[in-house]
């Protein structure tokens, strides 16, 4: 990075530091969500669609059912994990 474009955050006001911190936290959360969606898409594609000939621009009945079940199980697992973590924090 060009030294002239680097910013010394110690010169920021407390309000600006707080805003910057919130922006960084939001971006981190977006990245985590994107990684989870990518992981879920990859997992369910491999489970339900990969290895089969693609004959249509839409899922057939068995592929759609498999994908719905895959996503549903993943969501149930995530909710269960979050619930257990929340209980541990209390």
N, C-alpha and C positions, 0 to 999 in steps of 0.2 A: 504494500500500500504506500502511496506517495506520502511522505512526511507532512506535506502541506495540507493534505486532506484528512489527516488524523485529527481527532478532536480530543482535547484533554478534558475528560468529564469532571475533573476536580473543579473546573471553572464554572460548572453549571450550578444554577440555583437548586435549592432543595426540591422545589416544585418540579423543575425540569428533570431532575434525577428521578423523582417519583414517576413522572410521565414516561421517561425512557425505560425505567424498570417495568412498567405496566406494558409498554409496547413489546419489549423483549419477552415478557411472560406470555403475552397473547400470541406472538409469533412461534414461540416454543410449543404452545398448545395446538396451534394450527399444524405444525410439523408432525406432532404426535398423532393427531387425527388423520392426517394424510398418510402417514406410515401404517396406521391401523387399517384404513380403507384399502390401501394397496395390498397389505398382507391378507386381508379377508378376500379381496378379489382374486388374488393369486391362489389362495387355498381352495376356494370354491370352484374356480375355473378348472384347476387340476383335478379336483374330485369329481366334478359333474360334466365337464365338457371335453377336456383334453383327451386326445387319443381317439376321438370319434370324428368321423367325417362331418365337416360343416356343410350342410346342404341347404340352409336357409338363413335369412337374416334375422330370424327369430328363434327362440328356444323351442324345442318340441316339449311335449307334456312331461316327459320323464326328466329332461334337463331342467325345466322350470321348477318342478317339484323338488328335485335334488338341490337346486340353488336356494330355493326358499327355506328348505330344511337346514342347509348349511349355514345360511345367514342367521336363521332363527337360533340355532344351537350356539353360534358364536356370540350373538347378542345375549342370550341367556347366561353364557359363561362369563361375559364381561360384567353383567349386572350382578352376578353372584360374587365375583371377585371384589367389585366395588363395595358391595354390601358387607362382605367379611372385613375388608380394610377399614370401613367406617366403624364397624363394631370394635375392631382392635384399637381404634383411635379414641374411643369413648371410655 
